[in-house]
Amino acid sequence: MSRIIEDMREQSSKETTINFTKKVLADGILTPEKIAEYTGLSLEEIKVLNAERTL
């Protein structure tokens, strides 16, 4: 049971990070490299989120 709860927490944390990243990308102040450094997401993930944002 605790593994399920831990998985839910991890998913929630990932979603929060992704939402934050989308806002930072929209702001345009930080480079994708800095965003990756600060969020722990890979540069590739940042690029995908940025591409999705501009569609």
Backbone torsions as a table, in degrees:
resi	resn	phi	psi	omega
1	MET	NA	-40.7	-177.9
2	SER	-67.2	-28.1	177.6
3	ARG	-65.9	-38.3	177.8
4	ILE	-63.5	-44.3	178.9
5	ILE	-64.1	-42.1	178.6
6	GLU	-62.8	-41.7	176.9
7	ASP	-61.6	-40.5	178.8
8	MET	-64.8	-40.4	178.1
9	ARG	-64.1	-43.7	179.1
10	GLU	-62.7	-42.4	178.8
11	GLN	-63.6	-42.7	179.2
12	SER	-63.7	-42.7	178.7
13	SER	-63.0	-42.5	179.3
14	LYS	-63.2	-43.3	178.9
15	GLU	-63.1	-41.1	177.6
16	THR	-62.6	-43.6	178.9
17	THR	-62.9	-42.4	-180.0
18	ILE	-65.4	-43.9	178.1
19	ASN	-62.0	-42.9	177.5
20	PHE	-61.8	-44.1	-178.7
21	THR	-61.9	-41.6	178.2
22	LYS	-61.0	-39.8	178.5
23	LYS	-66.6	-42.1	179.8
24	VAL	-66.1	-41.0	177.0
25	LEU	-61.0	-43.0	179.8
26	ALA	-63.5	-33.7	179.3
27	ASP	-67.4	-35.7	173.9
28	GLY	77.4	10.4	-177.8
29	ILE	-83.4	-41.8	-177.7
30	LEU	-94.1	149.8	175.4
31	THR	-76.3	157.2	175.8
32	PRO	-56.9	-34.7	178.8
33	GLU	-63.3	-43.3	178.9
34	LYS	-67.6	-40.0	178.6
35	ILE	-61.4	-44.0	177.8
36	ALA	-60.8	-42.6	179.8
37	GLU	-61.3	-44.1	-175.9
38	TYR	-77.5	-31.4	-175.4
39	THR	-95.5	-21.4	-176.1
40	GLY	86.3	-1.1	174.4
41	LEU	-77.1	156.0	177.6
42	SER	-75.8	158.7	177.7
43	LEU	-60.7	-36.3	178.1
44	GLU	-63.1	-42.4	177.5
45	GLU	-61.5	-40.8	179.0
46	ILE	-62.2	-44.2	-179.4
47	LYS	-63.5	-39.8	178.1
48	VAL	-64.9	-45.6	179.2
49	LEU	-61.9	-39.6	179.1
50	ASN	-65.6	-41.4	178.5
51	ALA	-64.7	-41.5	178.3
52	GLU	-62.8	-37.9	-178.0
53	ARG	-65.9	-33.8	-175.6
54	THR	-88.9	0.9	178.7
55	LEU	-73.5	NA	NA
